[in-house]
Amino acid sequence: SQTIHQWPATLVQPVGSPLSLECTVEGTSNPNLYWYRQAAGRGLQLLFYSVGIGQISSEVPQNLSASRPQDRQFILSSKKLLLSDSGFYLCAWSVPGDGTEAFFGQGTRLTVV
Amino acid sequence: GENVEQHPSTLSVQEGDSAVIKCTYSDSASNYFPWYKQELGKRPQLIIDIRSNVGEKKDQRIAVTLNKTAKHFSLHITETQPEDSAVYFCAAIYSGTYKYIFGTGTRLKVLA
């Protein structure tokens, strides 16, 4: 069966420090991959999505970047964190093709101090 | 660009009453419309979905309706229970890009 791993679960980072969140999927090939951010009490904002290795689409200009170095690995990064980067970050995957369920990782609660 | 609007942002109902959440999408090429439930501090999970070639789908107390002409779709929960309290998100999948856009969420409170 397919599983998605996202880590760490919680993270406290100072302003100006770098960030690396990792997400891996098991049990499927060539998944669509997504990074979302959820501010406290708010909706799911799509940050990046990828339909293949090295193919990254950015939705919102911001202080973050994403990479997909391997088929089932999706990384969210920042060189210098801002206070406004705090939030709940969720990785998700779906089967390629139109109209399939998205499966979410456990999420990472990032607090920038 | 693609957009999904969701209303209301909060909804309180008495236990046993019905709850309705509505969404509107912008891209007529969208072809898949799932609904997710997110409990506090947890990941969103799919509760029901509908495809563009279907007008209505029901699963026990939950139903979803789709009006493609108006680009509206709605979630209906009947006989609400306290455990239905959560944040509900609609989403639309944009054909060809596989972009998964979510609505802004509805916080449902079922009052015992």
Interface residues (C-beta under 8 A of the other chain):
Chain A: N32 Y34 Y36 G41 R42 G43 L44 L46 Y49 V51 S57 E59 L90 A92 S94 P96 G97 D98 G99 T100 E101 A102 F104 G105 Q106 G107
Chain B: Q6 N31 Y32 P34 K42 R43 P44 Q45 L46 D49 R51 F89 A91 I93 S95 T97 Y98 K99 Y100 I101 F102 G103 T104 G105 R107
